[in-house]
Each structure stands twice: as structure tokens, then as C-alpha cells.
């Protein structure tokens, strides 16, 4: 339950910070996007932890991993 809660919060934070960044300028914009990128990495790792603990199996994670990697690339590019 703790990891699931953390995963929900990190996924929500990605969306919220991307949305916030759209309306910001300068350093504030970059800060919001950097937070989104960090939350994206946290999400990716939380999924890998769930896999390591046996709470997910590889087929369940495969499609989600593709999406998480894509979100990670986008948020990282915005944060640069």
C-alpha cells in the first residue's frame, strides 16, 4: 500500500507540475519541469521496485514501462 500510494502521488505530481510549468516563465518554468522530470524518474523506479518485490510481473510492466520512459524523455527535455 505504501508503494502504491507513493506511485499515485508521483504520477499526479508529474501531471500537476507539467500543467503548472505551462503558465510559468523563466526559472519558475524550468523549476516546475525539473520537478516533473524528477517525479517521472521516481515513478519509473517505483515500478521497478514493484517488479523486484514480485507485485508486478514483466508482462504487466512492459507496456507501462514504455509509457514511463516516454514521459521521462519528454519531462527531461522540457527541464533542460
C-alpha positions in Angstrom: 0.0 0.0 0.0 2.8 2.5 0.8 4.5 2.0 -2.6 1.1 2.2 -4.4 0.4 5.5 -2.6 3.9 6.8 -3.5 3.4 5.8 -7.1 0.0 7.6 -7.3 1.5 10.7 -5.8 4.5 10.8 -8.1 2.3 10.3 -11.2 0.0 13.0 -10.0 2.9 15.3 -9.4 4.2 14.8 -13.0 0.9 16.0 -14.4 0.4 18.8 -12.0 4.0 20.2 -12.5 3.7 20.0 -16.2 0.5 21.9 -16.1 2.0 24.5 -13.7 5.0 24.9 -15.9 2.9 25.8 -18.9 1.7 29.0 -17.2 5.1 29.9 -15.7 8.1 31.8 -17.2 11.8 31.8 -16.8 13.3 30.0 -13.8 9.8 29.1 -12.4 9.0 27.3 -15.6 12.2 25.3 -15.5 11.7 24.5 -11.8 8.3 23.1 -12.5 9.6 21.0 -15.4 12.6 19.8 -13.3 10.2 18.6 -10.6 8.1 16.8 -13.2 11.3 15.1 -14.5 12.3 14.0 -11.0 8.8 12.7 -10.3 9.0 10.8 -13.6 12.2 9.1 -12.5 10.6 8.3 -9.1 7.6 6.8 -10.9 9.9 4.6 -13.1 11.9 3.4 -10.1 8.7 2.7 -8.1 7.6 0.4 -10.9 10.9 -1.4 -10.9 10.7 -1.8 -7.1 7.2 -3.3 -7.6 8.7 -5.7 -10.1 11.5 -6.6 -7.8 9.2 -7.4 -4.9 7.1 -9.6 -7.2 4.0 -7.3 -7.1 4.1 -7.0 -10.9 5.4 -9.3 -13.5 7.3 -8.4 -16.6 4.3 -8.7 -19.0 2.2 -6.4 -16.8 5.0 -3.8 -16.6 6.1 -3.9 -20.2 3.5 -1.5 -21.6 3.7 0.8 -18.6 7.5 0.9 -18.8 7.2 2.2 -22.4 4.9 5.0 -21.4 7.0 5.8 -18.3 10.1 6.0 -20.5 8.4 8.3 -22.9 7.1 10.6 -20.1 10.7 10.6 -18.7 12.2 11.7 -22.1 9.6 14.5 -22.5 10.0 15.9 -19.0 13.8 15.7 -19.1 13.8 17.6 -22.5 11.5 20.3 -21.0 13.7 20.6 -17.9 16.9 21.3 -19.9 
